Amino acid sequence: MSKGKGKTVKKKKPASDRKHYSYKLVLSDTCAVCKTPCTRGMSYLARMKQPGAVGKGVPCILTKTLG
C-alpha cells in the first residue's frame, strides 16, 4: 500500500494580530457642524438638545483609524 499525505493544518492568527479600529468620541457640537451627517450623530444631537441631557459623546465613523 502506498502512503498518503498527512492532513495539512492551517494555523490561526492569534487575536492580538487582528486589525483593531478605533473611533474618536465627538460631542454634539461637532455633530452639528459635520459636513456628512450620519444617523448616529443626528440622533445623539437630538437627544442632547433636550433639557437636562447629559452625554459623553458618540463614536464618529468618519474618524476611524487602524491602530
N, C-alpha and C positions, 0 to 999 in steps of 0.2 A: 504494500500500500504506500502511496505517496503521501507525504506530509503536506498539509495545507498551511497557509499563512495564519498567524495568530490574529486575534482581534486588535484593531488599532483603537487606541483610547485617545479621545480629544481632551486636552487639558483646558479646564475652565479658568477664566481670569478671576482672580480674587476681587472681592467687592471694592477694595481700595483702588484698583486700577481702572474702575469705570469712570466715565465722564460725569462731572458734577457741575450743574449750572447754579448760579446764584443770581438773585434779583435784588435790586436796591429797593428799599422801602421809601415810598414817596407819600407826602401828605396831600390833603385836599387842595391846597393852593397850587400845587404842581399839576394836579389833575385838571384844575380849572383852566389853565393856560396851555394845556397839551394840544399839539397840532394834530395828533392822531388819537382821538379818544377811544378808549376801549370800554366794554360793558362793565368790567370790574371796577374801573376807575370812576365811571359815571355813577354807579350805584353807591360807591363809597362817598363821592361828593354829595349826593343827595342825602345820605344818612348824616353827614357832618353838618348839613345846613339846618338840621333840626335843633331846637333849643336844648341845651344841656348835653349835647352829644360829646362823647369822649372817644378819640380814636388814636391809634398808634401808627397809622399808615397802612398802605396796601402795597404788595409786591408789584412792581411795574414790569410788564412783559417786554417793554422797549429797552430796558436796561439789563437784559440777560447777558451774562458773561460766563465763559467757560473757565472754571477755576478749580 
